[in-house]
Amino acid sequence: MAVEKVDLTKIKPYGDTLNDGMMQLSFTMPVPYNDETKEAARILAKKMGLEEPEVVHYSDLGVGYTFFVVYGRCMHTVDYTKIEVPKVEVESMDKSGVEEFIKENIKRDVKLIGACTGTDAHTVGIDAIMNMKGFDGHYGLERYKGIEAINMGSQVPNEELVARAIEEDADAILVSQIVTQKNVHIPNLTELVELLEAEGMRDKIVLACGGPRLSHELAKELGYDAGFTTGSYANDVASFVVTEMVERKLV
């Protein structure tokens, strides 16, 4: 059976057959559950550029809101070969590699402080990186030899995080931001950088942040050394921190 070759300069969604453009999207609209609402969702999908859109599911969310799942054909394509995404430029070592790097190049314990800051109460991100058990088969930083990992938990004010970093003479600060509605994470992350600069600490510490809506590019724009998004593990973060410490002579 012949396999159709993919043209990377004209990538489009795949549903039943290659290049059919079929895609599914879901959304909520502030209108009550009825036939007119279903038609409104179909018309909206058509205005978005989907051909032959069909509402395959819709349900009443109560108080005048309705949830939709729409299926349709996208005719647009993307030139995959021209896409460049800024990312952390460091060779990611495994746990033993990080431990050996610390032993040979830093020759002392590295102290990392992590927290989910501001009003964010979700610790799943920082726990996956910091806690001993880690996540998805990747041990957290608490298990690494040569690393002292301090997890301050959730809803930590930036002032308290900076004060703890000063008290512990930390080498790096790791910030997790899961709740990002209305871009609340932007001013919160910016405030931390400003506090560190006011204390004269920014150039003396490695500063990284992570979360589903964070990228390396955004992190750099906000004044961080690195940004880690979904799919990053403790060894990725540790590899960057220890390499950055050596390159900036923070050992």
C-alpha positions, 0 to 999 in steps of 0.5 A, spaced: 500 500 500 502 506 497 503 511 503 502 519 501 507 523 502 506 529 506 508 536 503 511 540 509 510 546 506 502 545 506 500 542 512 493 542 514 489 538 519 488 531 518 481 527 520 479 521 516 484 521 510 491 525 509 490 533 507 482 532 508 482 538 513 477 536 517 478 539 524 474 539 531 473 545 536 469 546 542 467 553 545 461 556 550 457 561 548 452 566 552 446 564 549 440 559 552 440 551 549 435 551 543 435 550 536 437 557 534 443 557 539 445 551 535 445 554 528 448 560 531 454 556 533 454 553 526 454 560 522 460 562 527 464 556 525 463 558 518 465 565 519 471 562 522 473 559 515 470 552 516 467 549 510 461 545 511 461 546 519 456 541 523 455 542 530 456 534 533 454 536 540 451 541 544 449 541 551 446 546 556 450 549 561 445 552 565 444 560 566 443 561 559 450 558 557 451 553 552 457 548 550 458 546 543 463 541 539 463 543 532 466 539 526 468 542 519 473 542 514 479 547 514 482 549 507 488 553 510 495 550 510 501 552 514 508 552 511 511 548 517 518 548 514 519 556 516 517 555 523 522 557 528 520 557 535 525 560 540 527 555 546 532 553 551 538 552 548 541 547 552 543 540 552 538 536 557 542 531 561 538 526 565 539 525 573 545 522 573 548 527 568 546 533 572 549 530 578 555 529 575 556 535 572 554 539 579 560 534 582 565 536 577 563 543 575 560 546 581 563 542 587 558 544 592 550 543 593 546 547 588 540 551 592 533 551 588 527 555 591 520 553 587 513 556 588 507 557 585 506 565 586 501 570 587 494 568 587 495 561 584 493 555 588 495 550 583 501 546 585 501 541 580 506 544 576 512 546 581 510 539 584 512 535 578 519 539 578 520 539 585 517 533 589 522 527 590 517 522 586 517 527 580 512 526 574 511 521 568 517 517 570 522 523 571 524 524 579 523 531 582 529 535 584 528 533 591 531 526 589 537 529 586 544 529 589 548 535 589 541 539 589 537 542 595 530 543 593 526 548 597 518 547 595 514 553 598 508 551 595 502 555 592 499 562 593 506 565 595 507 572 595 513 575 591 515 578 597 516 572 601 519 568 595 525 574 594 526 574 602 526 566 602 531 566 596 535 572 600 535 568 607 537 561 603 542 564 599 539 561 593 542 559 586 536 559 582 528 561 583 523 557 579 516 559 578 510 556 576 504 559 573 498 555 572 492 560 573 493 565 567 486 567 566 486 575 563 493 574 563 494 575 571 501 571 570 504 577 566 504 582 572 505 577 577 511 574 573 514 582 572 513 584 579 518 578 581 523 581 576 522 588 579 523 586 586 529 582 585 532 588 581 531 592 587 534 588 591 540 587 587 539 580 586 537 579 579 544 578 576 546 573 581 541 568 581 538 564 575 531 565 574 526 561 570 518 560 570 514 555 567 507 553 565 502 551 560 501 558 557 509 560 558 514 559 553 521 561 553 520 567 548 515 570 553 519 568 559 525 572 556 521 578 554 519 578 562 526 578 564 527 571 566 533 566 564 528 561 561 521 559 560 519 551 560 512 549 558 508 543 558 512 537 556 518 539 561 521 535 566 526 536 572 532 534 568 530 539 563 530 545 568 536 542 572 540 542 566 539 549 564 540 551 571 547 548 573 549 550 566 547 557 566 550 557 573 557 555 570 556 560 564 555 566 568 560 564 573 555 563 579 558 557 582 
